[in-house]
């Protein structure tokens, strides 16, 4: 078995560590933060095989150009002269075709369904986090969106996913605590949702007890290379040897890969969320409010609402009006929902790693004999975490 060093302590890095440790490898995770402060921690918490459609789809470019005129829209690219952004944007535009979607959707579906199964198994081994297996709604207000969502539902059924279609009255029956203002919805019954922060904490505690070294608040400065392999990771806390190296640090992946002379097309897509505690009349079902690209997640007596895709670079400021747009969307679909808009310091943000074609980078890299890359999952990192971690373990263990 090998000594494996993983750069990145988000859900992809932790799930990789989980399966590698179970397979008998000696594992070190190097994380710049504390594990409980990254993008995986505050997202919507969906584990959704239904999300098999890549981000780059026909029409998204034109729609995105319209949305770009408003910094409070669901999708926003901050105009700036940046060569990496221009290259990414041109590739995204080329990939946003019906042919590419048809080609890529089966690959995403396989990863999502594989990961959904493994997440359920992990839940039985790590019981310390909230998870509910009741499905997820796609809710809509217009006839045009209804037709589109019904088409996607039919496509999902071809992949073996189970769907149920509801009109407005049917949706309202399933949500007795709040008024729901929609035309209807599609319920994907194979989907589930969990509390991502609790899952991250549970994984962190389990890995520490299992002997995985968690090297936190540690920045990667570079690498030592020998004979076409990476020999060690150089950090501000010293050097860490690696027989095998996994790069899994999300939106920072291109910056880290560049230190190894590897060029990865990937942009950070900022998302926002707000979590409301002690909701007396909470939602029963998680739901995506399709026209507004907003996610609603009930987490016990908490409610999380999140969304937006803001391509504006790393470490850019929080735009409160984008969070306000999420809140306005929630009130438009759930008019009687009792939740007050929070102060700015209660608005969470995270950077999703977005590839041009919507497919994550998972695999061995040809430049180095001991390098595995795992990243670029955009909005489906939680959905794909367990499956990606297992694939990383299989690659390093040389399993089929």
Secondary structure as UniProt FT lines:
FT   STRAND          3..7
FT   HELIX           11..22
FT   TURN            23..24
FT   STRAND          26..30
FT   TURN            36..37
FT   HELIX           39..42
FT   STRAND          46..47
FT   TURN            49..50
FT   TURN            58..59
FT   HELIX           60..67
FT   TURN            68..69
FT   TURN            71..72
FT   STRAND          75..77
FT   HELIX           83..95
FT   HELIX           98..125
FT   STRAND          131..132
FT   STRAND          136..140
FT   HELIX           143..158
FT   TURN            159..160
FT   STRAND          163..167
FT   HELIX           168..174
FT   TURN            176..177
FT   STRAND          184..188
FT   TURN            189..190
FT   STRAND          192..194
FT   HELIX           196..209
FT   TURN            210..211
FT   STRAND          213..215
FT   STRAND          220..226
FT   TURN            227..228
FT   STRAND          229..235
FT   TURN            236..237
FT   STRAND          238..241
FT   STRAND          244..247
FT   HELIX           250..252
FT   HELIX           253..258
FT   TURN            259..261
FT   STRAND          267..276
FT   STRAND          286..289
FT   HELIX           290..292
FT   STRAND          294..299
FT   TURN            300..301
FT   STRAND          302..311
FT   TURN            314..315
FT   HELIX           320..333
FT   TURN            335..336
FT   HELIX           344..346
FT   STRAND          348..354
FT   TURN            356..357
FT   STRAND          361..364
FT   TURN            366..367
FT   TURN            369..370
FT   STRAND          371..375
FT   HELIX           378..380
FT   HELIX           381..396
FT   TURN            397..398
//
